[in-house]
Amino acid sequence: MTFPIVAEEHRGGSLENTHQGVICVLNDKKEIVYEKGGSDHPVFYRSAMKPIQAIPVFRTNVIEKYHLDDHEAALFTASQRGEHYHQAALESLMNKLGLSEELLVCNHSYPLNEIPRQQYIWDHKPKRKLLHNCAGKHLGFLAYARDRGYELTRYEQLDHPLQQEILRDVAELSETPVNQINTAIDGCGVPVHGVPLKNIAISFLKFVVPDLIKDTQTATAVKNIANVMNAQPEIVASHHFICTVLLEDPNIIAKGGAQGVYCFALKKEKISIALKVLSGSELVWPVLVAELLKTLNYSNTETIDRLLQLRSYNIQNDNGKDIGETKILL
């Protein structure tokens, strides 16, 4: 199957890279209002699934029981990058929950962001499971499993009650029958699910229109997840990162995933957008999302400007000199 090009990168006036992709934009009636490529193309959520994976723990009273603040609760949805504020929140969350770091199935890691990673190595500190990009999500998994009386080992297995509940939540929010959901293993070792891109957009639509969710307990959990993500955007990603810029806009819920998957939804407009850059590149996300918001005549131009401060249409070399440009093809 041939996919359309959504972005071109030019260097010195010559085409250097092209990025194929698929894009789906839905209104609150779940109708496609804009599409590029096939909205029926199956896509793995990757880390864009984290807000859905957090639903089980948000359906419990874990946050209230352990007196978690928004910093700590936001980690359940986060792709944290090891900044000092991430490390502090992770330590606090683990201590409040009374969980052992060794229960985490994710791998030992250094901080992802360059400055804290360099400092960590300079201080001769060892890699830790707690510093894995997905550690907050895993702590949420363990807290939920313990609250429900499930075994804490094997929580990463698809047949574990936790993962079965997440699978049902993906099916409900994306409106995809369970037997039509693709399942594989994510980078952190837990199941990741794939559905058609339109259905991913449907699931994110429900984070801004929770009335579309039939189960009231799930709808409440989704509302609370959205509130926590907007309250702590730097915890969900980190400063100078696209998720943070979008979540700092109280009208937007957003989460990206590995290999070019990005999803966001607009509350006031009741519009949901899901996209997949098929090259797997995340570099074009800020420009592509900014261009989509312009196409939708999004009123908060400050958010668009801040996206373009992350990465402008101009491509620069290491000395900050303009040497090319990115063109978005919508």
N, C-alpha and C positions, 0 to 999 in steps of 0.2 A: 504494500500500500504506500502511495506517495502522500506525504504530508506537506502542507504549505509552509513557506518560510515566514517566521514572525519577526525575525531580527537579522540585520546584516551589520557586520563590522568592517569598516573601511580604514585602511592605513595608507597614508600618503596618496589618497585618491584611488587606490586599488582595493577591490574586494578581497578581504582576508579570510573572514569566517561567515558562515551562515548558520542560523539556528532554526530548525523546523519546530513546529509546535502545534498544540491544539488549545483552543480557548472556548469556554462556554460561559455566557452571562444569562442569568435567569431573573425573572420578576417574581413577585410574591405569589403568583398563580402557578409557579414552576414552569412558566413558558419561556422558551429560548428567545431572548431579545437581541442577542448577538452571538455569532458562532464563527469560529475559524477552524478548519479541519473538522474532524468528526467528533461530535459530542458523545458518541457511543463508544469511543476508543477507551478500552480498559486501562486504568491507571492505579498503581499502588499509592495509597495515601502517604506512605513513609511518615515523617514526623508531623505532617499535617493532620494525622489521626490522633495526636495527643489530646486535644480537647475532648474527643469522643472517648478515648481511653481513660480520661479522668472522671467520666460520669459515674462509674460504680462507687468510687470513694466519696464523691460529692453527694451520693444518695444516702450515705451513712451520716452519723453524727461525729465522725472522727475529728473534723475541724473544731467543733465546739468542745468535744470531750478532752482534747489535748491542748486546747487554748492556742490554736495555730493562728498567726496573723496572716495578712494578705501576702507578705513576702514568702512565707512558708507554703501557704496553700497554692500560690501561683506556680511553684515548682512542680506540682503535679501535671502541669500542662507544658512545661518548659523544655526548650533545647538550650540549656544553660551553657555558658562558654568559659566558666572558671574565673570570672572577675572576683575581686575581693568580696563584693556584695553577694555573689552567688555562693562562694565558699562559706561565708558567715551564715547565710540562710540555710544551706544544706546541713551544716553542723547543727544548727539550732533545731531544724526539723527532725533530724535523726535522733537527737537527744530527747526532744519532747516525746517522740513516738516510742522511744526505748527500743529501737531496732538495731541489730548488729549489721555493720557494713558488709560483713562477709556473706550475709544472706542474699545480697544483690548478685544477679547473674550477669550483669553487664561487666565489661572488661575493665581492668585497671587503666587509668588514663592520666595524662597531664592536662592542665587547663588548655582549652582550645585557642583562646585569644593569645596573641603573640606576647604582649607585655607581661601578663601574669604567668604565662608558661616560662618565659625567660627567667623571671624572678624565682619561680618555683624550682627550676633546675639549678639556678645560682645558689639557692639555699640548701641544695642537696637533699631535697625532699623526694620521697619515693612516689611513684604513681599510686593512685588510689581509685577504687571503684566509685567512691563518692564523687569523684571529679568527672566521671563519665557524663557526656552530653545528656544522657537520658536518666541519670540517677534519680532525679526528683520524681519522674514518672514511676520508676521502680519502687521507690519508697511509698508512693501512693498505692501501688499494687499490693505491697506487703501489708500496709495498714488496713486496706480493705479485706484482704484474705484473713488476717487475724481477727478483725471485727466480726466476720461471718463464721469464724470457727473452722476455716479451711486450712489445709496444711500449707506451711510457708515455703517448703521445698516444692519444686516442680511448678511453681506459679507461672513459669514461662511456657509450659506445655499447653498445646491447643485444647486438650481434653480437661484441663483444670477448670473448675467452676468459674473462676475469674475470667479466663480467656473466653469461655463460652458466653458469659454475660456481655463481654465487650463485643463479641461477634453478633449477638442479638441487637446490641445498641447500634452497631454499624448498619445492620440490616434495617432497623427501624428508622434511623435518621436518614439513610440514603435511599430508602424505599426500594431495596434490592433483596429478593429472596435469598435466604442463606445458601441454598444450593447453587446460586449463581454468583457467589462471591469468590474471588480468587484469593487464596491464602498462601503466604510464603513466610520466610523468616527475615525480620528486620536486622539492621546492623547491631543492635543491642541485644539480640538473642530472643526476642519475643515475637509472636505472630504479628504480621502486618497484612492488611486486607486490601484488595483491589476491586474496584467497581467502575462502571463507565463514568467518564468525566462529568456528564450531566448529573449523575447521582451523587458524586462528590459535591457538586454545587448545591444540590438539594439539601444535603446534610448541613452545609455551612449556612444556607438560608435559614435553617431552624435556629441558629444561634442568634439571629437578629429578629426572627419571627417565631418565638417559642410556642405561640398559640397553635402552630401547625403540628405540634407534638401531642399525641392523644393522651399518653400517660402523664398525669399531673406531677408525679414524683420526678420523672425524667425531665419534664419541662422546667421544674424548679431548679434541678441540678444544672441544667444548661444555662439558665439565667444567672445562677451564681458563678458558674465558670466564666461566662462572658464578663461579669462584673469584676472578678478577680484579675482577669487578663488585662482589662483596661486600667485597673488600679495599679498594676505592677508590670508595665511593659518591658522594663529593663531586665526583670527577672525572667520573663518568657524568652528573651533572646539576649541582647546586651546593647549598650549604647553604640551608636553608629551602625545600626543594623535595621534592615527593612521592617521586620516584625515590630520593633520598638517604635519606629516612626509611625507606622500605621495604627498601632494600639494606643499611642499617645493622642490620637484623634478619637474622642469618645463616641464618635459615630461609626467606628469601624472595628470589626472583629477580624483578626488575620492570623494565619499560621502557615509557615512554609514547611516543606519536607525535602529530603535529599533527592538528588537527581532531577532537579528542575521543577518540582511540584510546588505550586503556590495557590493559596485559597484565601479569599477575604470576602466580607459581606458588609453592606451599608445599611445601618439601622433605619434612618429616616426614609431613605428611598426604597427600602425593602428589596434590595438587589443583591444577588450573590454571584461571585466570579470564581471560577476554578480554571487553572491553566497548567499545562505541562510543557516545558521546554525540552524537546526530545534529545538535544545534545547533552542534557543533564546539567547544563550551566546554570549557576545562580547569579552570574555577573550581570546578566541583562535584566534581572528582576526589577530593580528600581526604575529603570527607564521604561520597561514594558508596562509595569503597573501604573506609572505616572501617565503614560500615553492612554491607557485604558480609562483612567479617571477623567482625563481631558475629553475623550470620546463620549463619556457618559455625562459630560457637562457638570462634573462634580463641583459643588459650590465652594468647598473649603480649599481654595487654591494654595493656602499655606502648606497643607499636607503635600500637595504636588511639588511645591518648591523644595520642601525638605527631602522628599525622595530624590530629587535631582541634585541635591547637595551630597547625597551618598555616592551617586555616580551620574554624572551629567551625560548628555549626548556626545560630548567631546571625549575622545580617548586620549589619555595623557601618558607620557613616558615616566620613568622614575624620577626625573627632574621637574615634573609638573608642567612640562611643555605639551601643548596640544599637537598630536601627531595623527589624529584620525577622528572618526565619528561613528556612532551607532545609529542606525536607521531602523525604526520600528515600522513594520508593515502590517497594518490592520485593515 
